[in-house]
Structure formats: structure tokens, C-alpha cells
Amino acid sequence: MTQSFSWQRAVLKVGSALIAPDGNQCSARYLLAIAHFITASRAAGKQVIVVSSGSVAAGKKQVPVTHSPTIAEKQAMAAIGQMQMMANWQRLFDIPCAQVLLTAADLQHRQRYINIQATLRELLAHGALPIVNENDTVAVDELKVGDNDNLAAHIALVSQADTLIICSDIDGLYTADPRQHTDAKFIESVATIDASVYALAGGPGTKVGTGGMRTKLQAAEKCTQSGIQTFIVNGQNPAVFDKLLEEQRAGTYFTPSQSPARARTAWLTHTLVAQGTLHIDKGAFQAISTLHTSLLPAGITAVSGQFKAGDAVTIEYNGKPVAKGLTQYGSKDLLTLMGLHSSQISQALGYHQGDEVIHRDNLANFAQGV
């Protein structure tokens, strides 16, 4: 019996074998069903972010080589292929497709992480389809095996998605590679990703792609440990996307270990070290603890410590810590902004990083109510 699931924001990872199935140019052969899934999901009020491989494969035809390509040649292929890949995606939609190019360093840097999060949030709010890819033309390390599987996991985390869907060229996880072992058994669901599960993973699945089942399991592990349900599905099978549209499980389902909200709270509360303290008034406390809104400058009464935009800070009310979050403004600027209305930020600072000092997506509450 098919099991149902629910979701609101999904990251969909689409690999090279689906983007450029012939290995040297883009095609819509497999993308039409994926585009229909995205369009229908958006019509149902859901949000989708695409992580797309394929720029190197798409640009191979324009940089022909008879030998194993060098890093520089791969980067040239990626530079040409990225344009073709984005054009291929855009022709499938009547909404704007937004290109987002990232490296691992972007996700490891606090301020860039916050900027990525804010950009994705704004793109979704304005009805665009974010399409994320590695910045292969500048980051040599990003050309290594399986990077976009793990990149998809990081994008699911930074965008606070509740679902990660990884497209493969087989139906999901098997007890062995079904292309080589006819007795391989399909695994419908995985509760815990441990050494025995990793032992089932094979090598790269195609000559076009750079990732195999192992990197897909790594991505699934990152997400499920943070409360994000994960699927590995056959992206070449249109029936898969019909099932997902009906909120019926497809492929192999990886069970999340906790709710996304709890996972985010744990990350903010226990992992990040606060670099300073914001003291707030009663109105701000009620807003963030009961209404679960963002922290605005008007509710801040004092600023302690020295910190930068993107740092974690503790929020105190009546001398007690009540929340922790990632600030969009440094301590020097907040000494100027505290007590001001958000509409006064630009005039006070000469720039505008956002109406919120701490957006509600980056805020973990310790206390509820007054």
C-alpha cells in the first residue's frame, strides 16, 4: 500500500543524466515531467527550489577534446554550458528562472550563508524558480564527485525546506546495483542511515554524472538528521512525479529524525556561540515569543558586546535569556538603530540590510508568552 506524506517547500536535485542525457547538450527529454511537477506544485501553493547539475555536460560539444579534459577545459565547458542549461530550464516555464551559483565556501561563511538564505526567500516570495548550481568555473574543488548531491542537502538546510527529492536514474536504493544484479531488492524506506546502508551504495551511475548512490546517501543523512524528509527517485520515470503530486511516496523514503522546527532550534540554541546580547522591551518579547514574528529594531532597548552581521546573539528580556538568533546588523549599527522604526534604517545607516534585525526564520525561542 502506497504511503502518503505532506510537504510545503522542497529542494529538487536534478542530475546531469537528466539535463544532458546524450552527454554533450541539453535536452527536454526528461525535464518535461519535472517541469510539470514544479508547475503543478506551485499552483497548489507549494514552493520548489531546483539544484541542477549539467553545466559541464551541456558545454562539452563546444569544447571538444579527445583526451580526458583538464580542469581548465572542464571549467570552460561549465562556463558555456551554464548558459545553455539555464536557457533550457527557462523555456519550460512562463515564470522567471533565477540562477544562483554557489561554492562550499559561500555556505561556510556566516554572512554569505545569511545572504543566500535571504536571496532564496525573496526569490520564492516573488514567484521565481531558484535554480542552484555549483560555481564550477571558479571553484576547482566543486568539480569533485557528487558535489551537487551534497549541495542539494545544504540548500535544503539553508532554505529551511521540509523535503529533499534527489533524482537518480534508478528507482531508489536497492540491496545491490539492479543494473548488474538481477536479484537486487528495492528498499521502500530507510529509518536510519548507518554503515549497513552505506554498504549498499555503489559507484557513479553514469559516464555523464559525477555522483553515485553514496553521495545521495550522504545528502539524505544530512537532511534527515535535521528533520528534512528525503526521497531518492527515478527522474526518468514520469509516473514518479505524478505520485509526488498526489502526495504519495515514490522511490526510497528516508525518515526524518525530528521535526525541521526542532532541528533549527537545536542548531541555533546548542551549536552557535552567541557573540553578544540584545535587550528587548515587553512588546518585542510578546511579538517573538507569542506571535513568532521577527525582531525589529524598535523593540531593542540595549546592545551588549561586539559582533558582526551574521553572528549569533542572545536576546534578553527582564535580564533573562529568552531567544537566540542570527543578526542582520552588527553591534555598532544596532546602537544607532535600537528604538527606531524599520522605515528609518536607510536614513540612519545609509544602507538597508532588511527591515528585521533578526528574521523569524533565524530565531530560536526559549520561552513562550509573558
ABEGO torsion letter per residue (X at the ends): XBBBBBBABBBBBBBAAAABAAGABBBAAAAAAAAAAAAAAAAAGBBBBBBBBGAAAAAAAABBBABBBBAAAAAAAAAAAAAAAAAAAAAABABBBBBBBBBAAAAABAAAAAAAAAAAAAAAAAGBBBBBBBBAAABAAAABBGAAAAAAAAAAAAAGBABBBBBBABAEBBABBAAABAABBBBABBABBBAAAAAABBBBABAABABBAAAAAAAAAAAAAAGBBBBBBBAABAAAAAAAAAGBBBEBBBBBABBAAAAAAAAAAAABBBABBBBBBAAAAAAAAAAGBBBBAAABABBBEBBBBGBBBBBBBGGBBABBBBBABBAAAAAAABGBBAAAAAAAAGBBAEABABBAAABBBABBEX
